[in-house]
Amino acid sequence: MSKIYTANDLIRFIYQETNTADSANIQQLITEQPECAEAFDSLSDIVSMLDEVSLNASPTSIAIIMEQAHKSAAECI
């Protein structure tokens, strides 16, 4: 049975926090499924934006960004 990957798994993959097997499986999904590739690209952009956000960003701003990230990734899964 194949593992089902979530938005959190894609985010962990972006931050290189997945194990070798999961990384290979996620990379294969991104390569083979255009909707997963789009979700990955969207999440990568969002993670980049989050990395640039000041530590004093409002909780509302961060919540909006995270909500969008989860919505984008949900389309893949």
N, C-alpha and C positions, 0 to 999 in steps of 0.2 A: 504494500500500500504506500502511495506517495504521501509525503508530508505536505500539509497545506501551509503556505507561507502567508504571513499577515503584513500589514503596514509596518508594524514594529520590527519584523524581521528585515524588511527592506531598509529601514532606518539603521538597524544594527549593522547591516551589510555596508551601508554608506560609511559608517564610522569604523568599519573593519573590526567589528566585534563578534562576527560569526565564526564558527569553527570551519575547518577546511571543507568538510563535506557539505555543510549548508551553503558556504560561499560558492562552491562549484554548482550546486543545484540552483541557487538563486541566479547566478550568472547565466546558466542554461535557460532558465525561464525568461530572463530579460532578452536573451538572444533570439529565442524562438517565438515569443508571444509579444506582438507589437503593443498591446494594451499594457503589458507589464513594463515594457521599455518606456512607454509614455509615463507611467506612474513613477518609475525609477527616476526619469529625468525631472519630473515635477518635484519629487521629494528631494533630489539632489540640489535643485535650485532653492527649495525652501530651507534645507539644512544650511546651505551657504548663507542665505539671508539671516538665519538664526545665529550663525557664527559671527555675523557682523553686527548684530543687535547689541546695543549698549547694555551693560548690566543693569541699568536703570530703566529698562523698557517697562512699559505698563503691563500688568498682568493681562489686561484685555487684549492688547496687541499680540502678545505671545499666544493667548488662547485662540485668537482668530487664525493665526498662522498654523498652529497645531491642528485645528479643526479642518482647515483646508488640506493639510498634509494627509490626514486620515481619510478624507473624502476622495482625494486623488488616488491613494493606494487601494481603497476599497473597490474601485473600478477594475483593478487588476485581478482582484481575488474573488 
